Amino acid sequence: MSKHRKKLKFKDVWANQTDIGKLFGLSAIKVGNKLTEHGLKDPDTKKATEKALKEGFVKETPLKDGTYFCMWNKQKIKSLLLSDIKPISNEQIWINEALKRCKEIKRMDDKGEDKLSSLMWESLYDDIPKEYRTKVQEAIEAQS
């Protein structure tokens, strides 16, 4: 084994349902439904099943206030969901994120927070990779 092997960080391996959903263009609720279908999440308690824990699909990580919370193994869940759902492209992930931001900015503008919304409009494309900007702009224009 190489001395220079990169050690994975917690966030590289584990993710919540929202982050897993982004890979497939699904909501956290729909991801939860899929986990339930596969016997990894109890339909009544909404907690991870014994199967999920034993097979390494999930890690229980309660919040500081004691609220139940868990993180799912990204690779295992992705492999499982690939049999049901085709993941969306990176381009589509950025388009979805930009459209969500646009809705938030429009809501702020409607509330009269025009200075803040102007700043947000100006920085909308800042973190979007250059190779996706044209398609993102086209999607935003199509929604307008």
C-alpha positions as CSV (number, residue, x, y, z in Angstrom):
1,M,0.0,0.0,0.0
2,S,1.3,3.4,-0.9
3,K,2.3,5.9,1.7
4,H,0.7,8.7,-0.3
5,R,-2.7,7.2,-0.4
6,K,-5.3,9.9,0.0
7,K,-7.3,9.6,3.2
8,L,-11.0,10.1,2.6
9,K,-12.8,12.7,4.6
10,F,-16.2,12.0,6.3
11,K,-18.0,14.1,3.7
12,D,-16.4,12.2,0.8
13,V,-18.1,9.0,2.0
14,W,-21.2,10.1,3.8
15,A,-24.1,12.3,2.7
16,N,-27.6,13.2,3.8
17,Q,-30.7,12.5,1.7
18,T,-30.7,16.0,0.2
19,D,-27.1,15.7,-1.1
20,I,-27.8,12.2,-2.5
21,G,-30.9,13.5,-4.2
22,K,-29.0,16.1,-6.0
23,L,-27.0,13.4,-7.8
24,F,-30.3,12.1,-9.3
25,G,-32.5,15.2,-9.4
26,L,-34.6,13.9,-6.6
27,S,-35.9,15.5,-3.4
28,A,-34.8,14.2,0.0
29,I,-38.3,12.8,0.5
30,K,-38.1,10.8,-2.8
31,V,-34.7,9.5,-1.8
32,G,-36.2,8.5,1.6
33,N,-39.0,6.7,-0.3
34,K,-36.4,4.8,-2.3
35,L,-34.5,3.8,0.8
36,T,-37.7,2.5,2.3
37,E,-38.5,0.5,-0.9
38,H,-35.1,-1.1,-0.5
39,G,-35.6,-2.0,3.1
40,L,-33.0,0.5,4.4
41,K,-35.4,2.9,6.1
42,D,-38.3,2.0,8.3
43,P,-41.6,3.4,6.8
44,D,-43.1,4.1,10.3
45,T,-40.2,5.5,12.3
46,K,-38.3,6.9,9.4
47,K,-35.1,5.6,11.0
48,A,-32.4,3.4,9.3
49,T,-33.2,-0.3,9.5
50,E,-31.0,-2.9,11.1
51,K,-30.2,-4.2,7.6
52,A,-28.9,-0.7,6.6
53,L,-26.7,-0.5,9.7
54,K,-25.3,-4.0,9.5
55,E,-24.5,-3.7,5.8
56,G,-22.8,-0.3,6.1
57,F,-25.3,1.7,4.2
58,V,-25.8,4.2,7.0
59,K,-24.1,5.8,10.0
60,E,-26.2,7.2,12.7
61,T,-25.1,10.7,13.6
62,P,-27.4,12.3,16.1
63,L,-27.5,16.1,16.3
64,K,-26.2,18.0,19.3
65,D,-29.6,18.3,20.7
66,G,-30.1,14.5,20.5
67,T,-32.4,14.6,17.5
68,Y,-32.0,11.4,15.4
69,F,-30.1,11.9,12.2
70,C,-28.1,9.7,9.9
71,M,-25.7,9.9,7.0
72,W,-25.8,7.5,4.1
73,N,-22.9,5.9,2.4
74,K,-22.8,7.8,-1.0
75,Q,-21.3,5.0,-3.0
76,K,-23.5,2.2,-1.7
77,I,-26.7,4.3,-2.0
78,K,-25.7,5.5,-5.5
79,S,-25.0,1.9,-6.6
80,L,-28.4,0.9,-5.2
81,L,-30.3,3.7,-6.8
82,L,-28.6,3.3,-10.2
83,S,-30.7,0.2,-10.7
84,D,-33.9,2.4,-10.3
85,I,-32.9,5.8,-11.5
86,K,-30.5,7.4,-14.0
87,P,-28.3,10.0,-12.4
88,I,-28.5,13.5,-13.8
89,S,-25.5,15.1,-15.5
90,N,-23.3,17.7,-13.8
91,E,-24.7,20.2,-16.2
92,Q,-28.3,19.5,-15.1
93,I,-27.2,19.7,-11.4
94,W,-26.0,23.2,-12.1
95,I,-29.1,24.1,-14.1
96,N,-31.3,22.9,-11.2
97,E,-29.3,24.8,-8.6
98,A,-29.4,28.0,-10.7
99,L,-33.1,27.8,-11.2
100,K,-33.6,27.3,-7.5
101,R,-31.5,30.3,-6.8
102,C,-33.5,32.4,-9.3
103,K,-36.7,31.5,-7.5
104,E,-35.2,32.6,-4.2
105,I,-34.0,35.8,-5.7
106,K,-37.4,36.6,-7.2
107,R,-39.1,35.9,-3.8
108,M,-36.7,38.4,-2.2
109,D,-37.3,41.0,-4.9
110,D,-41.1,40.5,-4.4
111,K,-40.6,41.2,-0.7
112,G,-39.0,44.5,-1.5
113,E,-35.4,43.4,-0.7
114,D,-34.3,44.8,-4.1
115,K,-30.7,45.7,-3.1
116,L,-29.9,42.2,-1.9
117,S,-31.6,40.6,-4.8
118,S,-29.6,42.8,-7.2
119,L,-26.4,41.6,-5.6
120,M,-27.5,38.1,-5.8
121,W,-28.4,38.4,-9.5
122,E,-25.0,39.9,-10.2
123,S,-23.3,36.9,-8.6
124,L,-25.6,34.2,-9.8
125,Y,-23.1,32.7,-12.3
126,D,-19.9,33.2,-10.2
127,D,-19.5,29.7,-8.9
128,I,-21.0,27.9,-12.0
129,P,-18.2,26.3,-14.0
130,K,-17.6,28.0,-17.3
131,E,-18.4,25.0,-19.4
132,Y,-22.0,25.0,-18.0
133,R,-22.8,28.7,-18.0
134,T,-24.3,28.9,-21.5
135,K,-26.7,26.0,-20.8
136,V,-27.6,27.5,-17.4
137,Q,-28.3,30.9,-19.0
138,E,-30.5,29.2,-21.6
139,A,-32.5,27.4,-19.0
140,I,-33.0,30.5,-16.9
141,E,-34.2,32.4,-20.0
142,A,-36.6,29.6,-20.9
143,Q,-38.1,29.9,-17.4
144,S,-38.6,33.7,-17.6
